[in-house]
Amino acid sequence: MVIKNTFKQRLIGLISGLILNAFGNALTISANMGSAVWTASAVNYSRWFNINVGAILFIIGFLNTVTNQILIKRWDWPRFVGEIGYVCFFSYFVNLFVNLFDSAGIGNLPIIVRAILSCLGIIFFCTAISLYQRANILMHPNDDTTNILRFFYLRKSAVAAQLIDFIPPIVAMMISFAVTQNLFAVNIGTFFSIICNGLIIQTADKYVWPRLKHNFRTKKRGSMAH
């Protein structure tokens, strides 16, 4: 028998995941020891074209949202609008936490401490991804991409989904580096993210609120991944 979560449980998963995701990403930004791969690619293109990084992140989010519609092979307006909405709320909370961490002097701590905090931030936002992917109400479009890849194409492997999802931003950074001869926002935290994202998400699925199942539809008649 497939266990389904109540909407209240799923809503708690969404809200806690949203806040924890912003918290973790803000911690990596303030620690300044390497951003997550997609964020790092956005920073490099913002420097290349002299465009606000927030605008680049929104463009990336929009492209991810369109990609998701292609991957699920149908147009899903609630999914599309929800993911754009998530990007807006996510950006607000990231700015809130970055201001808090900067005021606390995170960026002035010793390099080893900042490296640890950066990796800790990645653990936080990977745990957040696990929570709201399982809740499956709405999520960041990039995380929905990995969710779709994981359950539709890759036999539920979070590790494989994350590794495939990293290919576009890595290629994008290679192109920007070839043109500008500069590489920004890449450090120990970035490599930790590349190696460990999928493993952390998969581990969080098992040990962080395990009663929250994957409320993800894999068939048209409504069966749920679990």
Secondary structure, 3 states (H helix, E strand, C coil): CCCCCCHHHHHHHHHHHHHHHHHHHHHHHHHCCCCCHHHHHHHHHHHHHCCCHHHHHHHHHHHHHHHHHHHCCCCCHHHHHHHHHHHHHHHHHHHHHHHHHHHCCHHHCCHHHHHHHHHHHHHHHHHHHHHHHHHCCCCCHHHHHHHHHHHHHCCCCHHHHHHHHHHHHHHHHHHHHHHHCCCCCCCHHHHHHHHHHHHHHHHHHHHCCCCCCCCEECCCCCCEEC
